[in-house]
Amino acid sequence: MASNQVAEMFPAENKSLLAKHLTQNIYDSLKDITTEAAAFTLDKAIKTCIDNPDSGCGIYAGDEECYSKLAPIFDPVIEEYHGGYSADKKHVSDMEVAKLKVPDINMDDYVVSTRIRVGRNIRGYGLSPGITSEHRKEVEELVTTALSKLTGDLKGQYYPLEGMNESDRQKLVEDHFLFKKGDRFLESAGANRDWPKSRGIFHNEEKSFLVWVNEEDQLRIISMQKGGDFVAIFSRLARGIQAIKESIRETAGKEFMFNDHLGYIHSCPTNLGTGMRASVHVKLPNLSAQSNFKQICFDLHLQPRGVHGEHSETTDGIYDISNKHRIGHTEVGLVQTMMDGVKKLIELEKELE
């Protein structure tokens, strides 16, 4: 292999974290390694970055073992992306709702809606870029069995994408529930294989608890509702996660992928740790017009973006505000940071009014 192989794969215009940290020596030391669960290799992990030079992170894991066997490249990417989260640090998970301290402010006049989601993957199977079609089907069967056992306000129905009837499809589109085939980055990573087989969406009767099955991760578990009742939303999420976790353990003796360093394991290193994104759509027409609006959000450990996703424009002064961190912080801590930060943004908006 030519000594400049890596330089040829990643020319100077590729500004990804992968291109920054992947040296020829690291590539040569890892190129012949194959993981067990998904038979994943370094070349498969970095293909998305070769196909897409505008990648930000530039690497995906095909199974849990990638993070240990390919650690010489995953570790520096993770450390830089997550703000200095070095290989000796520990991650602690905490979903104890009672620890939340509710701000003394009525948020509902400003907060349009609140949504908290996490990713989860089941140990023993590949992650979306590496999972086999047979294992993806097993995951769907295992998860839908767990979902069918949910009771009370979590009880609902599962809608498989394959063979979905038009009325169900249209209703899910109208409710903004229907996830689409992954983008070009996920396509190159291998996450879109066999689409739409063994993929689907679950939601409860109130449409406040959702589970996406075999999208970017095996499970995306979502709790949402109108207004800013963070406690109710986080409580529902915690109960749903726990019920699914217990059912999977009882049915198949399996657990979610988790370790003390990386927390919950995800296919994309950017989601490691909590895998959680807590977000609100909040009305800030005056504050968002200020030149330092984004800096104010960053100082509160929050990320602002348009309501239609990253890089989108805002609508009527309504912004999507979410937690900035993922790993090295507890879930309850991130929700508390979100609540406190949104309270501050609303107070600043009131002053400008």
Secondary structure, DSSP 8 states (H G I E B T S, - for coil): --TTHHHHHS-TT---HHHHH--HHHHHHHTT---TTT---HHHHHHHHHH-TT-SS----SSTTHHHHTHHHHHHHHHHHTTS--TT--------GGG----SS--TTTEEEEEEEEEE-BTTS--TTT--HHHHHHHHHHHHHHHHT--GGG-EEEEESTT--HHHHHHHHHTT-------HHHHHHTTTTTTTTT-EEEEETTS-EEEEESSSSSEEEEEEEES--HHHHHHHHHHHHHHHHHHHHHHHS--B-EETTTEE--SSGGG-BT-EEEEEEEE-TTGGGSTTHHHHHHHTTEEEE-TTSTT---BTTEEEEEES--SSS-HHHHHHHHHHHHHHHHHHHHHH-
